[in-house]
Amino acid sequence: MKTVVLAAALATLGLAAPALADEAATAAAPAAKFSLDTPIETLVADNGAKAVIEADLPGLTNHPQYDQFKGMSLTVLSSFAPDRLTPERLAKVKDDLAKLK
């Protein structure tokens, strides 16, 4: 954290060293914690992600065949149920997962 603050201070003065600037840029834009390619069981293990799944895809976590597809990602599962996991629904899940901290 101190390095990020130092890099930001030096950058405002036009003195940022490339290594410090790269570290500051990386720290400023963290990758999303979850995506549509994350296994469903991993999503469900996180309270926030599980709430997104249950809100955006009701019934998925208590589907009778859940144990058979929980290791798949939503991207993979959508190929088996394109009428239920539409691009629009998946886009909503993706957006909501990206909002999680």
Jmol script that loads the backbone (N, CA, C; Angstrom):
load data "model"
ATOM      1  N   MET A   1       0.820  -1.184   0.000  1.00  0.00           N
ATOM      2  CA  MET A   1       0.000   0.000   0.000  1.00  0.00           C
ATOM      3  C   MET A   1       0.858   1.239   0.000  1.00  0.00           C
ATOM      4  N   LYS A   2       1.929   1.247   0.777  1.00  0.00           N
ATOM      5  CA  LYS A   2       2.817   2.408   0.808  1.00  0.00           C
ATOM      6  C   LYS A   2       3.420   2.656  -0.563  1.00  0.00           C
ATOM      7  N   THR A   3       3.739   1.568  -1.274  1.00  0.00           N
ATOM      8  CA  THR A   3       4.317   1.703  -2.607  1.00  0.00           C
ATOM      9  C   THR A   3       3.329   2.356  -3.557  1.00  0.00           C
ATOM     10  N   VAL A   4       2.055   1.990  -3.448  1.00  0.00           N
ATOM     11  CA  VAL A   4       1.027   2.566  -4.304  1.00  0.00           C
ATOM     12  C   VAL A   4       0.884   4.053  -4.022  1.00  0.00           C
ATOM     13  N   VAL A   5       0.874   4.439  -2.754  1.00  0.00           N
ATOM     14  CA  VAL A   5       0.765   5.840  -2.381  1.00  0.00           C
ATOM     15  C   VAL A   5       1.985   6.603  -2.873  1.00  0.00           C
ATOM     16  N   LEU A   6       3.162   6.032  -2.700  1.00  0.00           N
ATOM     17  CA  LEU A   6       4.389   6.662  -3.159  1.00  0.00           C
ATOM     18  C   LEU A   6       4.367   6.820  -4.673  1.00  0.00           C
ATOM     19  N   ALA A   7       3.974   5.799  -5.380  1.00  0.00           N
ATOM     20  CA  ALA A   7       3.909   5.864  -6.842  1.00  0.00           C
ATOM     21  C   ALA A   7       2.933   6.940  -7.295  1.00  0.00           C
ATOM     22  N   ALA A   8       1.789   7.039  -6.617  1.00  0.00           N
ATOM     23  CA  ALA A   8       0.804   8.058  -6.965  1.00  0.00           C
ATOM     24  C   ALA A   8       1.356   9.454  -6.712  1.00  0.00           C
ATOM     25  N   ALA A   9       2.050   9.638  -5.599  1.00  0.00           N
ATOM     26  CA  ALA A   9       2.637  10.938  -5.270  1.00  0.00           C
ATOM     27  C   ALA A   9       3.704  11.314  -6.284  1.00  0.00           C
ATOM     28  N   LEU A  10       4.558  10.362  -6.643  1.00  0.00           N
ATOM     29  CA  LEU A  10       5.602  10.634  -7.626  1.00  0.00           C
ATOM     30  C   LEU A  10       5.010  10.905  -9.006  1.00  0.00           C
ATOM     31  N   ALA A  11       3.942  10.203  -9.331  1.00  0.00           N
ATOM     32  CA  ALA A  11       3.305  10.388 -10.634  1.00  0.00           C
ATOM     33  C   ALA A  11       2.745  11.792 -10.780  1.00  0.00           C
ATOM     34  N   THR A  12       2.189  12.342  -9.706  1.00  0.00           N
ATOM     35  CA  THR A  12       1.653  13.700  -9.784  1.00  0.00           C
ATOM     36  C   THR A  12       2.754  14.719 -10.012  1.00  0.00           C
ATOM     37  N   LEU A  13       3.969  14.371  -9.646  1.00  0.00           N
ATOM     38  CA  LEU A  13       5.114  15.249  -9.858  1.00  0.00           C
ATOM     39  C   LEU A  13       5.823  14.932 -11.173  1.00  0.00           C
ATOM     40  N   GLY A  14       5.346  13.932 -11.885  1.00  0.00           N
ATOM     41  CA  GLY A  14       5.980  13.523 -13.123  1.00  0.00           C
ATOM     42  C   GLY A  14       7.261  12.757 -12.908  1.00  0.00           C
ATOM     43  N   LEU A  15       7.423  12.146 -11.733  1.00  0.00           N
ATOM     44  CA  LEU A  15       8.659  11.452 -11.379  1.00  0.00           C
ATOM     45  C   LEU A  15       8.485   9.953 -11.176  1.00  0.00           C
ATOM     46  N   ALA A  16       7.371   9.397 -11.571  1.00  0.00           N
ATOM     47  CA  ALA A  16       7.105   7.985 -11.286  1.00  0.00           C
ATOM     48  C   ALA A  16       8.082   7.085 -12.018  1.00  0.00           C
ATOM     49  N   ALA A  17       8.662   6.183 -11.275  1.00  0.00           N
ATOM     50  CA  ALA A  17       9.513   5.155 -11.875  1.00  0.00           C
ATOM     51  C   ALA A  17       8.615   4.140 -12.555  1.00  0.00           C
ATOM     52  N   PRO A  18       8.997   3.582 -13.706  1.00  0.00           N
ATOM     53  CA  PRO A  18       8.138   2.631 -14.412  1.00  0.00           C
ATOM     54  C   PRO A  18       7.675   1.472 -13.547  1.00  0.00           C
ATOM     55  N   ALA A  19       8.543   0.908 -12.724  1.00  0.00           N
ATOM     56  CA  ALA A  19       8.151  -0.236 -11.890  1.00  0.00           C
ATOM     57  C   ALA A  19       7.080   0.178 -10.895  1.00  0.00           C
ATOM     58  N   LEU A  20       7.229   1.348 -10.290  1.00  0.00           N
ATOM     59  CA  LEU A  20       6.229   1.812  -9.337  1.00  0.00           C
ATOM     60  C   LEU A  20       4.926   2.150 -10.043  1.00  0.00           C
ATOM     61  N   ALA A  21       4.991   2.720 -11.210  1.00  0.00           N
ATOM     62  CA  ALA A  21       3.779   3.056 -11.953  1.00  0.00           C
ATOM     63  C   ALA A  21       3.020   1.797 -12.345  1.00  0.00           C
ATOM     64  N   ASP A  22       3.739   0.752 -12.766  1.00  0.00           N
ATOM     65  CA  ASP A  22       3.087  -0.504 -13.116  1.00  0.00           C
ATOM     66  C   ASP A  22       2.393  -1.116 -11.918  1.00  0.00           C
ATOM     67  N   GLU A  23       3.038  -1.088 -10.758  1.00  0.00           N
ATOM     68  CA  GLU A  23       2.433  -1.643  -9.545  1.00  0.00           C
ATOM     69  C   GLU A  23       1.197  -0.848  -9.163  1.00  0.00           C
ATOM     70  N   ALA A  24       1.238   0.461  -9.282  1.00  0.00           N
ATOM     71  CA  ALA A  24       0.094   1.302  -8.943  1.00  0.00           C
ATOM     72  C   ALA A  24      -1.068   1.023  -9.880  1.00  0.00           C
ATOM     73  N   ALA A  25      -0.794   0.850 -11.153  1.00  0.00           N
ATOM     74  CA  ALA A  25      -1.855   0.570 -12.115  1.00  0.00           C
ATOM     75  C   ALA A  25      -2.494  -0.784 -11.838  1.00  0.00           C
ATOM     76  N   THR A  26      -1.693  -1.769 -11.482  1.00  0.00           N
ATOM     77  CA  THR A  26      -2.214  -3.094 -11.170  1.00  0.00           C
ATOM     78  C   THR A  26      -3.084  -3.051  -9.922  1.00  0.00           C
ATOM     79  N   ALA A  27      -2.661  -2.319  -8.915  1.00  0.00           N
ATOM     80  CA  ALA A  27      -3.421  -2.224  -7.677  1.00  0.00           C
ATOM     81  C   ALA A  27      -4.709  -1.448  -7.881  1.00  0.00           C
ATOM     82  N   ALA A  28      -4.735  -0.531  -8.815  1.00  0.00           N
ATOM     83  CA  ALA A  28      -5.916   0.301  -9.032  1.00  0.00           C
ATOM     84  C   ALA A  28      -7.029  -0.448  -9.759  1.00  0.00           C
ATOM     85  N   ALA A  29      -6.711  -1.481 -10.502  1.00  0.00           N
ATOM     86  CA  ALA A  29      -7.707  -2.189 -11.286  1.00  0.00           C
ATOM     87  C   ALA A  29      -7.675  -3.679 -10.983  1.00  0.00           C
ATOM     88  N   PRO A  30      -8.210  -4.089  -9.819  1.00  0.00           N
ATOM     89  CA  PRO A  30      -8.186  -5.519  -9.499  1.00  0.00           C
ATOM     90  C   PRO A  30      -9.108  -6.314 -10.425  1.00  0.00           C
ATOM     91  N   ALA A  31      -8.736  -7.530 -10.677  1.00  0.00           N
ATOM     92  CA  ALA A  31      -9.559  -8.407 -11.504  1.00  0.00           C
ATOM     93  C   ALA A  31     -10.833  -8.768 -10.750  1.00  0.00           C
ATOM     94  N   ALA A  32     -11.866  -9.060 -11.517  1.00  0.00           N
ATOM     95  CA  ALA A  32     -13.125  -9.479 -10.900  1.00  0.00           C
ATOM     96  C   ALA A  32     -12.887 -10.765 -10.121  1.00  0.00           C
ATOM     97  N   LYS A  33     -13.540 -10.854  -8.985  1.00  0.00           N
ATOM     98  CA  LYS A  33     -13.374 -12.020  -8.124  1.00  0.00           C
ATOM     99  C   LYS A  33     -13.990 -13.270  -8.755  1.00  0.00           C
ATOM    100  N   PHE A  34     -15.140 -13.090  -9.392  1.00  0.00           N
ATOM    101  CA  PHE A  34     -15.847 -14.211 -10.010  1.00  0.00           C
ATOM    102  C   PHE A  34     -16.243 -13.856 -11.444  1.00  0.00           C
ATOM    103  N   SER A  35     -16.427 -14.883 -12.254  1.00  0.00           N
ATOM    104  CA  SER A  35     -16.873 -14.676 -13.633  1.00  0.00           C
ATOM    105  C   SER A  35     -17.835 -15.790 -14.017  1.00  0.00           C
ATOM    106  N   LEU A  36     -18.309 -15.740 -15.247  1.00  0.00           N
ATOM    107  CA  LEU A  36     -19.190 -16.791 -15.744  1.00  0.00           C
ATOM    108  C   LEU A  36     -18.436 -18.099 -15.954  1.00  0.00           C
ATOM    109  N   ASP A  37     -17.107 -18.027 -15.918  1.00  0.00           N
ATOM    110  CA  ASP A  37     -16.284 -19.231 -16.079  1.00  0.00           C
ATOM    111  C   ASP A  37     -15.883 -19.862 -14.753  1.00  0.00           C
ATOM    112  N   THR A  38     -16.287 -19.261 -13.653  1.00  0.00           N
ATOM    113  CA  THR A  38     -16.032 -19.818 -12.322  1.00  0.00           C
ATOM    114  C   THR A  38     -16.981 -21.006 -12.114  1.00  0.00           C
ATOM    115  N   PRO A  39     -16.500 -22.119 -11.597  1.00  0.00           N
ATOM    116  CA  PRO A  39     -17.407 -23.248 -11.331  1.00  0.00           C
ATOM    117  C   PRO A  39     -18.570 -22.821 -10.428  1.00  0.00           C
ATOM    118  N   ILE A  40     -19.732 -23.331 -10.716  1.00  0.00           N
ATOM    119  CA  ILE A  40     -20.941 -22.962  -9.974  1.00  0.00           C
ATOM    120  C   ILE A  40     -20.769 -23.257  -8.487  1.00  0.00           C
ATOM    121  N   GLU A  41     -20.158 -24.390  -8.147  1.00  0.00           N
ATOM    122  CA  GLU A  41     -19.990 -24.720  -6.733  1.00  0.00           C
ATOM    123  C   GLU A  41     -19.084 -23.714  -6.023  1.00  0.00           C
ATOM    124  N   THR A  42     -18.147 -23.112  -6.732  1.00  0.00           N
ATOM    125  CA  THR A  42     -17.295 -22.078  -6.151  1.00  0.00           C
ATOM    126  C   THR A  42     -18.103 -20.811  -5.913  1.00  0.00           C
ATOM    127  N   LEU A  43     -18.976 -20.476  -6.845  1.00  0.00           N
ATOM    128  CA  LEU A  43     -19.847 -19.311  -6.680  1.00  0.00           C
ATOM    129  C   LEU A  43     -20.761 -19.497  -5.472  1.00  0.00           C
ATOM    130  N   VAL A  44     -21.343 -20.667  -5.369  1.00  0.00           N
ATOM    131  CA  VAL A  44     -22.305 -20.948  -4.298  1.00  0.00           C
ATOM    132  C   VAL A  44     -21.625 -20.996  -2.929  1.00  0.00           C
ATOM    133  N   ALA A  45     -20.331 -21.283  -2.900  1.00  0.00           N
ATOM    134  CA  ALA A  45     -19.599 -21.326  -1.633  1.00  0.00           C
ATOM    135  C   ALA A  45     -19.373 -19.931  -1.047  1.00  0.00           C
ATOM    136  N   ASP A  46     -19.515 -18.899  -1.872  1.00  0.00           N
ATOM    137  CA  ASP A  46     -19.362 -17.515  -1.421  1.00  0.00           C
ATOM    138  C   ASP A  46     -20.753 -16.914  -1.213  1.00  0.00           C
ATOM    139  N   ASN A  47     -20.999 -16.332  -0.039  1.00  0.00           N
ATOM    140  CA  ASN A  47     -22.329 -15.812   0.270  1.00  0.00           C
ATOM    141  C   ASN A  47     -22.804 -14.763  -0.718  1.00  0.00           C
ATOM    142  N   GLY A  48     -21.930 -13.845  -1.113  1.00  0.00           N
ATOM    143  CA  GLY A  48     -22.319 -12.792  -2.050  1.00  0.00           C
ATOM    144  C   GLY A  48     -22.641 -13.339  -3.424  1.00  0.00           C
ATOM    145  N   ALA A  49     -21.773 -14.215  -3.926  1.00  0.00           N
ATOM    146  CA  ALA A  49     -21.988 -14.806  -5.241  1.00  0.00           C
ATOM    147  C   ALA A  49     -23.227 -15.707  -5.233  1.00  0.00           C
ATOM    148  N   LYS A  50     -23.431 -16.408  -4.136  1.00  0.00           N
ATOM    149  CA  LYS A  50     -24.621 -17.261  -4.031  1.00  0.00           C
ATOM    150  C   LYS A  50     -25.887 -16.415  -4.082  1.00  0.00           C
ATOM    151  N   ALA A  51     -25.868 -15.260  -3.435  1.00  0.00           N
ATOM    152  CA  ALA A  51     -27.030 -14.365  -3.460  1.00  0.00           C
ATOM    153  C   ALA A  51     -27.298 -13.882  -4.891  1.00  0.00           C
ATOM    154  N   VAL A  52     -26.245 -13.612  -5.646  1.00  0.00           N
ATOM    155  CA  VAL A  52     -26.404 -13.208  -7.048  1.00  0.00           C
ATOM    156  C   VAL A  52     -27.038 -14.342  -7.843  1.00  0.00           C
ATOM    157  N   ILE A  53     -26.515 -15.543  -7.683  1.00  0.00           N
ATOM    158  CA  ILE A  53     -27.046 -16.705  -8.414  1.00  0.00           C
ATOM    159  C   ILE A  53     -28.516 -16.931  -8.071  1.00  0.00           C
ATOM    160  N   GLU A  54     -28.830 -16.886  -6.789  1.00  0.00           N
ATOM    161  CA  GLU A  54     -30.214 -17.136  -6.384  1.00  0.00           C
ATOM    162  C   GLU A  54     -31.158 -16.040  -6.852  1.00  0.00           C
ATOM    163  N   ALA A  55     -30.673 -14.797  -6.925  1.00  0.00           N
ATOM    164  CA  ALA A  55     -31.522 -13.693  -7.391  1.00  0.00           C
ATOM    165  C   ALA A  55     -31.691 -13.712  -8.913  1.00  0.00           C
ATOM    166  N   ASP A  56     -30.596 -13.947  -9.616  1.00  0.00           N
ATOM    167  CA  ASP A  56     -30.628 -13.868 -11.077  1.00  0.00           C
ATOM    168  C   ASP A  56     -31.043 -15.172 -11.752  1.00  0.00           C
ATOM    169  N   LEU A  57     -30.797 -16.285 -11.095  1.00  0.00           N
ATOM    170  CA  LEU A  57     -31.128 -17.598 -11.649  1.00  0.00           C
ATOM    171  C   LEU A  57     -31.860 -18.431 -10.597  1.00  0.00           C
ATOM    172  N   PRO A  58     -33.053 -17.998 -10.204  1.00  0.00           N
ATOM    173  CA  PRO A  58     -33.768 -18.711  -9.135  1.00  0.00           C
ATOM    174  C   PRO A  58     -33.992 -20.186  -9.477  1.00  0.00           C
ATOM    175  N   GLY A  59     -33.786 -21.014  -8.484  1.00  0.00           N
ATOM    176  CA  GLY A  59     -33.998 -22.447  -8.643  1.00  0.00           C
ATOM    177  C   GLY A  59     -32.760 -23.219  -9.060  1.00  0.00           C
ATOM    178  N   LEU A  60     -31.700 -22.529  -9.459  1.00  0.00           N
ATOM    179  CA  LEU A  60     -30.509 -23.226  -9.929  1.00  0.00           C
ATOM    180  C   LEU A  60     -29.854 -24.047  -8.824  1.00  0.00           C
ATOM    181  N   THR A  61     -29.720 -23.460  -7.639  1.00  0.00           N
ATOM    182  CA  THR A  61     -29.003 -24.151  -6.560  1.00  0.00           C
ATOM    183  C   THR A  61     -29.793 -25.295  -5.934  1.00  0.00           C
ATOM    184  N   ASN A  62     -31.091 -25.322  -6.157  1.00  0.00           N
ATOM    185  CA  ASN A  62     -31.866 -26.454  -5.619  1.00  0.00           C
ATOM    186  C   ASN A  62     -32.477 -27.302  -6.738  1.00  0.00           C
ATOM    187  N   HIS A  63     -31.889 -27.214  -7.917  1.00  0.00           N
ATOM    188  CA  HIS A  63     -32.313 -28.028  -9.055  1.00  0.00           C
ATOM    189  C   HIS A  63     -32.010 -29.494  -8.739  1.00  0.00           C
ATOM    190  N   PRO A  64     -32.889 -30.413  -9.114  1.00  0.00           N
ATOM    191  CA  PRO A  64     -32.663 -31.836  -8.815  1.00  0.00           C
ATOM    192  C   PRO A  64     -31.338 -32.390  -9.352  1.00  0.00           C
ATOM    193  N   GLN A  65     -30.812 -31.813 -10.411  1.00  0.00           N
ATOM    194  CA  GLN A  65     -29.564 -32.300 -10.998  1.00  0.00           C
ATOM    195  C   GLN A  65     -28.368 -31.416 -10.634  1.00  0.00           C
ATOM    196  N   TYR A  66     -28.511 -30.586  -9.611  1.00  0.00           N
ATOM    197  CA  TYR A  66     -27.448 -29.674  -9.205  1.00  0.00           C
ATOM    198  C   TYR A  66     -26.114 -30.404  -8.995  1.00  0.00           C
ATOM    199  N   ASP A  67     -26.133 -31.545  -8.325  1.00  0.00           N
ATOM    200  CA  ASP A  67     -24.888 -32.286  -8.065  1.00  0.00           C
ATOM    201  C   ASP A  67     -24.184 -32.706  -9.350  1.00  0.00           C
ATOM    202  N   GLN A  68     -24.939 -32.852 -10.428  1.00  0.00           N
ATOM    203  CA  GLN A  68     -24.353 -33.275 -11.697  1.00  0.00           C
ATOM    204  C   GLN A  68     -23.708 -32.120 -12.463  1.00  0.00           C
ATOM    205  N   PHE A  69     -24.171 -30.878 -12.233  1.00  0.00           N
ATOM    206  CA  PHE A  69     -23.616 -29.751 -12.996  1.00  0.00           C
ATOM    207  C   PHE A  69     -22.888 -28.715 -12.145  1.00  0.00           C
ATOM    208  N   LYS A  70     -22.804 -28.897 -10.838  1.00  0.00           N
ATOM    209  CA  LYS A  70     -22.194 -27.884  -9.972  1.00  0.00           C
ATOM    210  C   LYS A  70     -20.713 -27.647 -10.267  1.00  0.00           C
ATOM    211  N   GLY A  71     -20.041 -28.609 -10.853  1.00  0.00           N
ATOM    212  CA  GLY A  71     -18.634 -28.440 -11.210  1.00  0.00           C
ATOM    213  C   GLY A  71     -18.429 -27.674 -12.509  1.00  0.00           C
ATOM    214  N   MET A  72     -19.508 -27.434 -13.235  1.00  0.00           N
ATOM    215  CA  MET A  72     -19.439 -26.685 -14.490  1.00  0.00           C
ATOM    216  C   MET A  72     -19.533 -25.189 -14.215  1.00  0.00           C
ATOM    217  N   SER A  73     -19.106 -24.427 -15.176  1.00  0.00           N
ATOM    218  CA  SER A  73     -19.305 -22.979 -15.105  1.00  0.00           C
ATOM    219  C   SER A  73     -20.658 -22.662 -15.737  1.00  0.00           C
ATOM    220  N   LEU A  74     -21.123 -21.444 -15.523  1.00  0.00           N
ATOM    221  CA  LEU A  74     -22.378 -21.026 -16.154  1.00  0.00           C
ATOM    222  C   LEU A  74     -22.224 -20.973 -17.671  1.00  0.00           C
ATOM    223  N   THR A  75     -21.036 -20.649 -18.136  1.00  0.00           N
ATOM    224  CA  THR A  75     -20.777 -20.628 -19.578  1.00  0.00           C
ATOM    225  C   THR A  75     -20.985 -22.011 -20.173  1.00  0.00           C
ATOM    226  N   VAL A  76     -20.418 -23.017 -19.542  1.00  0.00           N
ATOM    227  CA  VAL A  76     -20.564 -24.392 -20.029  1.00  0.00           C
ATOM    228  C   VAL A  76     -22.008 -24.854 -19.887  1.00  0.00           C
ATOM    229  N   LEU A  77     -22.606 -24.604 -18.742  1.00  0.00           N
ATOM    230  CA  LEU A  77     -23.982 -25.044 -18.501  1.00  0.00           C
ATOM    231  C   LEU A  77     -24.953 -24.410 -19.495  1.00  0.00           C
ATOM    232  N   SER A  78     -24.669 -23.199 -19.928  1.00  0.00           N
ATOM    233  CA  SER A  78     -25.576 -22.524 -20.863  1.00  0.00           C
ATOM    234  C   SER A  78     -25.706 -23.268 -22.186  1.00  0.00           C
ATOM    235  N   SER A  79     -24.691 -24.040 -22.549  1.00  0.00           N
ATOM    236  CA  SER A  79     -24.796 -24.809 -23.793  1.00  0.00           C
ATOM    237  C   SER A  79     -25.792 -25.961 -23.661  1.00  0.00           C
ATOM    238  N   PHE A  80     -26.079 -26.383 -22.429  1.00  0.00           N
ATOM    239  CA  PHE A  80     -27.049 -27.447 -22.193  1.00  0.00           C
ATOM    240  C   PHE A  80     -28.468 -26.911 -21.981  1.00  0.00           C
ATOM    241  N   ALA A  81     -28.562 -25.636 -21.643  1.00  0.00           N
ATOM    242  CA  ALA A  81     -29.874 -25.031 -21.381  1.00  0.00           C
ATOM    243  C   ALA A  81     -29.925 -23.602 -21.946  1.00  0.00           C
ATOM    244  N   PRO A  82     -29.750 -23.466 -23.265  1.00  0.00           N
ATOM    245  CA  PRO A  82     -29.701 -22.122 -23.846  1.00  0.00           C
ATOM    246  C   PRO A  82     -31.013 -21.346 -23.721  1.00  0.00           C
ATOM    247  N   ASP A  83     -32.117 -22.062 -23.563  1.00  0.00           N
ATOM    248  CA  ASP A  83     -33.405 -21.389 -23.403  1.00  0.00           C
ATOM    249  C   ASP A  83     -33.570 -20.792 -22.001  1.00  0.00           C
ATOM    250  N   ARG A  84     -32.865 -21.339 -21.025  1.00  0.00           N
ATOM    251  CA  ARG A  84     -32.952 -20.844 -19.645  1.00  0.00           C
ATOM    252  C   ARG A  84     -31.784 -19.928 -19.285  1.00  0.00           C
ATOM    253  N   LEU A  85     -30.613 -20.234 -19.794  1.00  0.00           N
ATOM    254  CA  LEU A  85     -29.431 -19.418 -19.536  1.00  0.00           C
ATOM    255  C   LEU A  85     -29.122 -18.606 -20.798  1.00  0.00           C
ATOM    256  N   THR A  86     -29.990 -17.656 -21.048  1.00  0.00           N
ATOM    257  CA  THR A  86     -29.883 -16.817 -22.242  1.00  0.00           C
ATOM    258  C   THR A  86     -28.722 -15.834 -22.098  1.00  0.00           C
ATOM    259  N   PRO A  87     -28.248 -15.294 -23.195  1.00  0.00           N
ATOM    260  CA  PRO A  87     -27.184 -14.289 -23.112  1.00  0.00           C
ATOM    261  C   PRO A  87     -27.557 -13.101 -22.215  1.00  0.00           C
ATOM    262  N   GLU A  88     -28.808 -12.713 -22.236  1.00  0.00           N
ATOM    263  CA  GLU A  88     -29.258 -11.603 -21.399  1.00  0.00           C
ATOM    264  C   GLU A  88     -29.179 -11.945 -19.912  1.00  0.00           C
ATOM    265  N   ARG A  89     -29.619 -13.126 -19.558  1.00  0.00           N
ATOM    266  CA  ARG A  89     -29.551 -13.551 -18.148  1.00  0.00           C
ATOM    267  C   ARG A  89     -28.106 -13.700 -17.690  1.00  0.00           C
ATOM    268  N   LEU A  90     -27.262 -14.261 -18.556  1.00  0.00           N
ATOM    269  CA  LEU A  90     -25.856 -14.420 -18.213  1.00  0.00           C
ATOM    270  C   LEU A  90     -25.169 -13.061 -18.085  1.00  0.00           C
ATOM    271  N   ALA A  91     -25.559 -12.110 -18.914  1.00  0.00           N
ATOM    272  CA  ALA A  91     -24.988 -10.762 -18.820  1.00  0.00           C
ATOM    273  C   ALA A  91     -25.354 -10.115 -17.485  1.00  0.00           C
ATOM    274  N   LYS A  92     -26.577 -10.348 -17.030  1.00  0.00           N
ATOM    275  CA  LYS A  92     -27.015  -9.822 -15.725  1.00  0.00           C
ATOM    276  C   LYS A  92     -26.192 -10.445 -14.601  1.00  0.00           C
ATOM    277  N   VAL A  93     -26.013 -11.749 -14.645  1.00  0.00           N
ATOM    278  CA  VAL A  93     -25.195 -12.440 -13.637  1.00  0.00           C
ATOM    279  C   VAL A  93     -23.773 -11.895 -13.665  1.00  0.00           C
ATOM    280  N   LYS A  94     -23.206 -11.764 -14.854  1.00  0.00           N
ATOM    281  CA  LYS A  94     -21.838 -11.256 -14.995  1.00  0.00           C
ATOM    282  C   LYS A  94     -21.713  -9.868 -14.371  1.00  0.00           C
ATOM    283  N   ASP A  95     -22.651  -8.991 -14.671  1.00  0.00           N
ATOM    284  CA  ASP A  95     -22.622  -7.624 -14.119  1.00  0.00           C
ATOM    285  C   ASP A  95     -22.746  -7.647 -12.602  1.00  0.00           C
ATOM    286  N   ASP A  96     -23.646  -8.463 -12.086  1.00  0.00           N
ATOM    287  CA  ASP A  96     -23.848  -8.515 -10.637  1.00  0.00           C
ATOM    288  C   ASP A  96     -22.642  -9.134  -9.918  1.00  0.00           C
ATOM    289  N   LEU A  97     -22.023 -10.129 -10.532  1.00  0.00           N
ATOM    290  CA  LEU A  97     -20.822 -10.727  -9.932  1.00  0.00           C
ATOM    291  C   LEU A  97     -19.670  -9.713  -9.918  1.00  0.00           C
ATOM    292  N   ALA A  98     -19.585  -8.894 -10.942  1.00  0.00           N
ATOM    293  CA  ALA A  98     -18.512  -7.896 -11.026  1.00  0.00           C
ATOM    294  C   ALA A  98     -18.647  -6.837  -9.939  1.00  0.00           C
ATOM    295  N   LYS A  99     -19.849  -6.638  -9.426  1.00  0.00           N
ATOM    296  CA  LYS A  99     -20.082  -5.644  -8.376  1.00  0.00           C
ATOM    297  C   LYS A  99     -19.639  -6.124  -6.993  1.00  0.00           C
ATOM    298  N   LEU A 100     -19.408  -7.426  -6.871  1.00  0.00           N
ATOM    299  CA  LEU A 100     -19.000  -7.975  -5.569  1.00  0.00           C
ATOM    300  C   LEU A 100     -17.591  -7.540  -5.223  1.00  0.00           C
ATOM    301  N   LYS A 101     -17.358  -7.279  -3.969  1.00  0.00           N
ATOM    302  CA  LYS A 101     -16.014  -6.881  -3.491  1.00  0.00           C
ATOM    303  C   LYS A 101     -15.311  -8.078  -2.904  1.00  0.00           C
TER     304      LYS A 101
END
end "model"
wireframe off; spacefill off
backbone 0.3
color backbone group
